[in-house]
Amino acid sequence: MAFDDFPKNVRDEAERQLETLRRGAVEIYTDQDLRDKLAAAIHAERPLRVKLGMDPTAPDIHLGHTVVMGKMRQFQDLGHKAVLIIGDYTARVGDPSGVDHTRPVLSEEQIKANADTYFEQAGKVLDLSEEKIEIRRNSEWLAGLSFADVLRLAANMTVARMLERDSFERRYKAGDPIGVHEFLYPLMQAYDSVATRADVELGGTDQTFNCLAGRDLMRAAGQEAQVVLTMPLLVGLDGTEKMSKSKGNYVGVTDSPKDTFGKLMSIPDDLMENYWTLLTTVSLDEVREVLRTEHPRDAKERLARTVTARYHGEASADAAAEDFRRVFAENEQPSDIPETVVPAAELENGRIGLARLISLAGFAASNSEAMRLIRQGAVRLDDQSLTDPKAFVEVTPGAVLRVGKRRWTQLAEE
């Protein structure tokens, strides 16, 4: 049925939903297709099946991931069904989107451990009630394909088409290796759409090629092509690169309320509108009013509190805001400081390398990162600035190690 043939109340509701879903979206392939699907779903009282695939290549979800998950939640709130696919099989290949090298292959144990953490973290954004979500692992259908099945899938995509994608084109021109298995990744993701009969697929802009491949493969399988809705990649705390755990510019969904609040207070002012739009459900009119009338610091504090409350609750957000004001505005020590127990095996005559101590405290992912923080003058022990990356320090129980303005710990011996 054409859109204009639906009853007026159906058309009006479809337009209302479409307007909500456009918020923050970069592209919809196509706008008219989504309008038609929404109208058909409303008329038939059948929810759309809205697919999002996530490869468990790391154990934690950060706020960058929640941008597209938040869009899926919008679909759920409008009455549609989320189809969350944990890519336990595609993770064996590794998504080549946006990377300039072949990804390392993860072990099955790593993939399973990471996947297990995703379910709990997804619940911080998505409605996990049975009628609102279907959670699948793509090993359910991909593991059973024969080699002949894979060849038939591969016949739907040309090498020239594969080389159109930016990352492959750059690597090919630079003479960097491209594994044949990487060409199969878009087909594997596309087959997920066929297997789940998706009406809509969501993804970041770096997933556009893979998602559009799903449209092609669904047509080849005799199915109606899915709509593709892409969301922007969230810029990280540094204000330049996309949010990424490897770049250290991220806010994790499982970060403490204090860390979440403090990290968000550190973003550049020019990122605020982007963060307000992509990480909150506050109306765009209200966002513009806040940014127009409030001092940037006040607007940022309101943003940090709104996002922290979304993931940790109102009481935790209030406590984090109060602690932030005490530490930064009044330059006081936080009310409760976590303890770092230094194992005896790490000590040499009661001393330990400063860089190693920072790593043990969880303030740096490696000794080299810790040394960089020391050289930057970000490290203090009992309020004494330490700038020698090769320094050894005495571990005195009760001594306070501070890295930057937000990270504090009290030392203890084993």
C-alpha positions as CSV (number, residue, x, y, z in Angstrom):
1,M,0.0,0.0,0.0
2,A,1.3,3.5,-0.9
3,F,1.8,5.9,1.9
4,D,-1.0,8.2,0.8
5,D,-3.4,5.3,0.8
6,F,-3.1,4.8,4.6
7,P,-5.8,6.4,6.8
8,K,-4.9,9.9,8.0
9,N,-4.4,8.9,11.6
10,V,-1.8,6.3,10.5
11,R,0.0,8.8,8.2
12,D,0.1,11.4,11.0
13,E,1.5,8.9,13.5
14,A,4.1,7.7,11.0
15,E,5.2,11.3,10.4
16,R,5.4,11.9,14.1
17,Q,7.6,8.9,14.7
18,L,9.8,9.7,11.7
19,E,10.4,13.2,13.1
20,T,11.5,11.7,16.4
21,L,13.8,9.2,14.7
22,R,15.5,11.8,12.5
23,R,17.0,13.4,15.6
24,G,20.8,13.2,15.4
25,A,20.7,10.9,12.4
26,V,23.2,11.5,9.6
27,E,21.5,9.6,6.8
28,I,18.4,7.4,6.3
29,Y,18.4,5.1,3.3
30,T,15.8,6.1,2.4
31,D,13.6,8.5,4.2
32,Q,10.6,7.5,2.2
33,D,11.2,3.8,2.8
34,L,11.2,4.4,6.5
35,R,8.0,6.5,6.3
36,D,6.3,3.6,4.4
37,K,7.5,1.0,6.8
38,L,6.4,2.9,9.8
39,A,2.9,3.4,8.3
40,A,2.6,-0.2,7.4
41,A,3.7,-1.3,10.9
42,I,1.3,1.1,12.6
43,H,-1.6,0.1,10.3
44,A,-1.0,-3.7,10.8
45,E,-0.2,-3.2,14.5
46,R,3.1,-5.1,13.8
47,P,6.3,-3.6,15.3
48,L,9.3,-3.1,13.0
49,R,12.3,-5.3,13.6
50,V,15.2,-2.9,14.2
51,K,18.6,-4.5,14.0
52,L,21.8,-3.5,15.7
53,G,25.0,-5.7,15.6
54,M,27.8,-5.3,18.1
55,D,31.0,-7.3,17.9
56,P,32.4,-8.2,21.3
57,T,36.0,-7.1,20.5
58,A,36.4,-5.4,23.9
59,P,34.8,-6.0,27.3
60,D,33.4,-2.5,27.8
61,I,30.8,-0.3,26.1
62,H,31.5,3.4,26.1
63,L,29.3,6.4,25.5
64,G,30.3,6.3,21.8
65,H,28.5,3.0,21.5
66,T,25.4,4.3,23.2
67,V,24.7,6.9,20.4
68,V,23.4,4.2,18.1
69,M,22.0,2.2,21.1
70,G,20.1,5.3,22.1
71,K,18.5,5.4,18.7
72,M,17.4,1.8,19.1
73,R,15.9,2.7,22.4
74,Q,13.9,5.4,20.6
75,F,12.5,2.8,18.3
76,Q,11.6,0.6,21.3
77,D,9.8,3.5,23.0
78,L,7.8,4.0,19.8
79,G,6.6,0.4,20.0
80,H,9.0,-1.4,17.8
81,K,11.2,-4.4,18.6
82,A,15.0,-4.3,18.9
83,V,17.0,-7.1,17.5
84,L,20.4,-7.0,19.2
85,I,22.9,-9.2,17.5
86,I,26.1,-10.1,19.5
87,G,28.6,-10.7,16.7
88,D,30.4,-13.6,18.3
89,Y,31.1,-15.1,14.8
90,T,31.9,-11.8,13.0
91,A,34.3,-10.9,15.8
92,R,36.5,-13.8,14.7
93,V,37.1,-11.8,11.5
94,G,37.2,-8.3,12.9
95,D,35.3,-5.4,11.3
96,P,37.7,-3.6,8.8
97,S,35.5,-0.5,8.9
98,G,37.6,2.7,9.4
99,V,40.9,0.9,10.1
100,D,44.1,1.0,8.2
101,H,45.4,-2.5,9.2
102,T,44.2,-6.1,9.6
103,R,42.6,-6.5,13.0
104,P,44.1,-9.2,15.3
105,V,42.1,-12.4,15.6
106,L,40.5,-12.9,19.0
107,S,40.3,-16.2,20.7
108,E,36.9,-17.8,21.3
109,E,37.5,-17.4,25.1
110,Q,38.1,-13.7,24.7
111,I,35.0,-13.3,22.5
112,K,32.8,-15.2,24.9
113,A,34.0,-13.2,28.0
114,N,33.4,-9.9,26.2
115,A,30.0,-11.0,24.9
116,D,28.9,-11.9,28.4
117,T,29.6,-8.4,29.7
118,Y,27.6,-6.8,26.8
119,F,24.2,-8.0,28.0
120,E,24.4,-6.3,31.4
121,Q,25.8,-3.1,29.9
122,A,23.2,-3.0,27.1
123,G,20.5,-2.9,29.8
124,K,21.7,0.6,30.8
125,V,20.4,1.9,27.5
126,L,17.9,-0.6,26.1
127,D,14.7,-2.0,27.4
128,L,15.5,-5.7,27.9
129,S,12.0,-6.9,28.5
130,E,11.1,-9.9,26.4
131,E,8.4,-8.1,24.3
132,K,10.8,-5.3,23.5
133,I,14.0,-7.0,22.5
134,E,15.3,-10.2,20.8
135,I,19.0,-10.9,21.6
136,R,20.8,-13.2,19.2
137,R,24.4,-14.4,18.5
138,N,25.2,-14.6,14.8
139,S,27.0,-17.9,15.3
140,E,23.5,-19.3,15.3
141,W,23.4,-19.0,11.5
142,L,26.9,-18.2,10.3
143,A,28.5,-21.2,11.9
144,G,26.3,-23.6,10.0
145,L,27.1,-22.2,6.5
146,S,28.9,-24.6,4.2
147,F,31.8,-23.4,1.9
148,A,29.3,-23.6,-1.0
149,D,27.0,-21.3,0.9
150,V,29.8,-18.8,1.4
151,L,30.7,-18.9,-2.3
152,R,27.0,-18.1,-3.2
153,L,27.1,-15.1,-0.8
154,A,30.4,-13.9,-2.2
155,A,28.9,-13.9,-5.7
156,N,26.7,-11.0,-4.7
157,M,29.6,-8.6,-4.3
158,T,32.4,-7.6,-6.7
159,V,36.0,-6.8,-5.8
160,A,35.5,-3.3,-7.4
161,R,32.6,-2.7,-5.1
162,M,34.6,-3.7,-2.1
163,L,37.5,-1.4,-3.0
164,E,35.0,1.5,-3.0
165,R,35.1,1.6,0.7
166,D,37.5,4.2,2.1
167,S,39.6,1.9,4.3
168,F,40.2,-0.7,1.6
169,E,40.9,1.9,-1.0
170,R,43.5,3.7,1.2
171,R,45.2,0.4,2.1
172,Y,45.3,-0.9,-1.5
173,K,46.8,2.4,-2.8
174,A,49.4,2.4,0.1
175,G,50.3,-1.2,-0.7
176,D,49.2,-2.4,2.8
177,P,47.9,-6.0,3.0
178,I,44.2,-6.7,2.9
179,G,43.1,-10.2,3.9
180,V,40.6,-12.0,1.8
181,H,38.7,-12.8,5.0
182,E,38.2,-9.0,5.5
183,F,36.2,-8.9,2.2
184,L,33.8,-11.5,3.7
185,Y,33.0,-9.3,6.8
186,P,30.4,-7.1,5.0
187,L,28.7,-10.2,3.6
188,M,28.6,-11.8,7.1
189,Q,27.0,-8.6,8.6
190,A,24.6,-8.5,5.6
191,Y,23.6,-12.1,6.1
192,D,22.7,-11.2,9.7
193,S,19.9,-9.0,8.2
194,V,18.7,-11.8,6.0
195,A,18.7,-14.3,8.9
196,T,16.7,-12.0,11.2
197,R,14.5,-10.4,8.5
198,A,15.4,-6.9,9.6
199,D,13.1,-4.0,8.7
200,V,15.7,-1.4,9.8
201,E,19.4,-1.6,10.5
202,L,21.2,1.0,12.7
203,G,24.9,1.8,12.6
204,G,27.5,4.5,12.9
205,T,28.6,6.3,9.8
206,D,31.6,3.9,9.6
207,Q,29.1,1.1,9.1
208,T,27.3,2.6,6.1
209,F,29.0,0.3,3.6
210,N,28.2,-2.9,5.6
211,C,24.6,-1.8,6.2
212,L,23.9,-1.0,2.6
213,A,25.4,-4.4,1.7
214,G,22.5,-5.8,3.8
215,R,20.0,-4.1,1.5
216,D,21.6,-5.8,-1.5
217,L,21.7,-9.2,0.0
218,M,18.1,-9.1,1.2
219,R,17.0,-8.2,-2.3
220,A,19.0,-11.2,-3.6
221,A,17.3,-13.4,-1.1
222,G,13.9,-12.3,-2.2
223,Q,13.2,-10.2,0.9
224,E,12.2,-6.5,1.2
225,A,15.3,-4.4,1.7
226,Q,15.9,-3.0,5.1
227,V,16.0,0.7,5.8
228,V,19.5,1.9,6.9
229,L,19.8,4.7,9.5
230,T,23.3,5.9,10.4
231,M,24.3,7.9,13.4
232,P,27.4,10.1,13.8
233,L,30.6,8.9,15.6
234,L,30.9,10.6,19.0
235,V,34.0,12.7,19.2
236,G,36.1,11.8,22.3
237,L,37.0,13.9,25.3
238,D,40.1,15.2,23.5
239,G,37.8,17.0,21.0
240,T,39.5,15.6,17.9
241,E,39.4,11.8,17.5
242,K,36.3,9.6,17.7
243,M,35.7,8.1,21.2
244,S,37.8,5.0,21.6
245,K,39.1,3.0,24.5
246,S,42.5,2.6,22.8
247,K,42.9,6.4,22.5
248,G,42.0,6.9,26.2
249,N,39.4,9.6,25.3
250,Y,36.3,7.7,26.4
251,V,33.7,7.5,29.1
252,G,32.8,3.9,29.9
253,V,29.2,2.9,30.6
254,T,30.6,1.1,33.7
255,D,32.7,4.0,34.9
256,S,31.8,5.2,38.4
257,P,29.4,8.2,38.7
258,K,32.3,10.4,39.8
259,D,34.5,9.4,36.8
260,T,31.6,9.9,34.4
261,F,30.8,13.3,35.7
262,G,34.4,14.4,35.9
263,K,35.3,13.2,32.4
264,L,32.3,15.0,30.9
265,M,33.2,18.2,32.6
266,S,36.5,18.0,30.7
267,I,35.1,18.1,27.2
268,P,35.8,21.2,25.0
269,D,33.0,23.7,25.0
270,D,32.4,23.3,21.3
271,L,31.4,19.7,21.8
272,M,28.5,20.4,24.1
273,E,25.7,20.7,21.5
274,N,26.9,17.4,20.0
275,Y,26.9,15.6,23.4
276,W,23.6,17.1,24.4
277,T,22.0,16.0,21.1
278,L,23.5,12.5,21.0
279,L,23.7,11.5,24.6
280,T,20.4,12.9,26.1
281,T,16.7,13.0,25.3
282,V,16.4,16.7,26.2
283,S,14.4,18.5,23.4
284,L,16.5,20.3,20.8
285,D,14.7,23.6,21.6
286,E,15.7,23.2,25.3
287,V,19.3,22.3,24.4
288,R,19.6,25.5,22.2
289,E,18.1,27.6,25.0
290,V,20.6,26.2,27.6
291,L,23.5,26.8,25.3
292,R,22.3,30.3,24.4
293,T,21.5,31.6,27.9
294,E,23.8,29.7,30.4
295,H,27.4,30.2,31.1
296,P,29.4,27.3,29.3
297,R,30.5,25.9,32.6
298,D,27.0,25.8,34.0
299,A,25.7,24.2,30.7
300,K,28.4,21.6,30.9
301,E,27.7,20.8,34.5
302,R,24.0,20.3,33.6
303,L,25.1,18.1,30.7
304,A,27.4,16.0,32.9
305,R,24.7,15.6,35.6
306,T,22.0,14.6,33.0
307,V,24.2,11.9,31.4
308,T,25.5,10.6,34.8
309,A,21.9,10.4,36.0
310,R,20.9,8.4,32.9
311,Y,23.4,5.6,33.7
312,H,23.7,5.8,37.5
313,G,20.5,7.4,38.8
314,E,19.7,10.9,40.2
315,A,21.2,10.4,43.7
316,S,24.5,9.3,42.3
317,A,24.6,12.1,39.9
318,D,23.9,14.7,42.7
319,A,26.7,13.1,44.8
320,A,29.1,13.2,41.8
321,A,28.3,16.8,41.1
322,E,28.8,17.8,44.8
323,D,32.1,15.9,44.9
324,F,33.3,17.6,41.7
325,R,32.5,21.1,43.1
326,R,34.3,20.3,46.4
327,V,37.4,19.0,44.6
328,F,37.6,21.6,41.8
329,A,35.9,24.7,43.0
330,E,37.1,24.4,46.6
331,N,40.3,22.4,45.8
332,E,39.5,19.8,48.5
333,Q,40.2,16.1,48.6
334,P,37.3,13.9,47.6
335,S,35.1,12.6,50.4
336,D,36.0,8.9,49.8
337,I,39.2,7.8,48.1
338,P,39.6,4.2,46.8
339,E,42.5,2.2,48.2
340,T,45.3,0.7,46.1
341,V,47.0,-2.3,47.8
342,V,50.6,-2.6,46.6
343,P,51.7,-6.3,46.6
344,A,54.9,-7.0,48.5
345,A,56.3,-8.7,45.3
346,E,56.2,-5.3,43.6
347,L,58.4,-3.6,46.2
348,E,62.1,-3.3,46.4
349,N,63.3,-2.1,49.8
350,G,59.8,-0.6,50.4
351,R,59.9,1.3,47.1
352,I,58.3,1.0,43.7
353,G,58.7,2.6,40.3
354,L,56.3,5.6,40.1
355,A,55.1,4.6,36.6
356,R,54.4,1.1,37.8
357,L,52.5,2.4,40.8
358,I,50.2,4.5,38.5
359,S,49.5,1.4,36.4
360,L,48.7,-0.6,39.5
361,A,46.2,2.0,40.6
362,G,44.4,1.7,37.3
363,F,45.2,5.3,36.2
364,A,47.1,4.2,33.1
365,A,46.8,1.2,30.8
366,S,50.6,0.8,30.5
367,N,53.8,2.0,32.0
368,S,54.5,4.1,28.9
369,E,51.2,5.9,29.3
370,A,52.0,6.4,33.0
371,M,55.4,7.9,32.1
372,R,53.6,10.3,29.7
373,L,51.4,11.5,32.5
374,I,54.4,12.0,34.8
375,R,56.2,14.1,32.2
376,Q,53.1,16.2,31.7
377,G,53.2,17.1,35.4
378,A,49.9,15.4,36.2
379,V,51.2,13.3,39.1
380,R,51.3,14.2,42.8
381,L,52.1,12.1,45.8
382,D,51.0,13.6,49.1
383,D,50.6,16.9,47.2
384,Q,54.2,16.8,46.0
385,S,54.6,17.1,42.2
386,L,56.6,14.3,40.6
387,T,58.0,14.8,37.1
388,D,60.7,12.1,36.7
389,P,59.2,9.2,34.8
390,K,61.9,6.9,36.1
391,A,61.5,7.8,39.7
392,F,61.0,5.3,42.5
393,V,58.9,6.3,45.5
394,E,58.4,4.9,49.0
395,V,55.1,3.2,49.6
396,T,53.8,4.8,52.9
397,P,50.4,3.5,54.0
398,G,47.9,6.3,53.9
399,A,49.9,8.3,51.3
400,V,47.6,9.8,48.6
401,L,48.5,9.5,44.9
402,R,46.8,11.9,42.6
403,V,46.9,11.8,38.8
404,G,45.3,14.8,37.1
405,K,42.4,16.5,38.8
406,R,40.0,13.6,39.0
407,R,41.9,10.5,40.0
408,W,42.9,9.9,43.6
409,T,43.9,6.8,45.6
410,Q,45.3,6.0,49.0
411,L,48.2,3.6,49.2
412,A,48.3,0.5,51.4
413,E,50.7,-2.4,51.8
414,E,49.8,-6.0,51.3
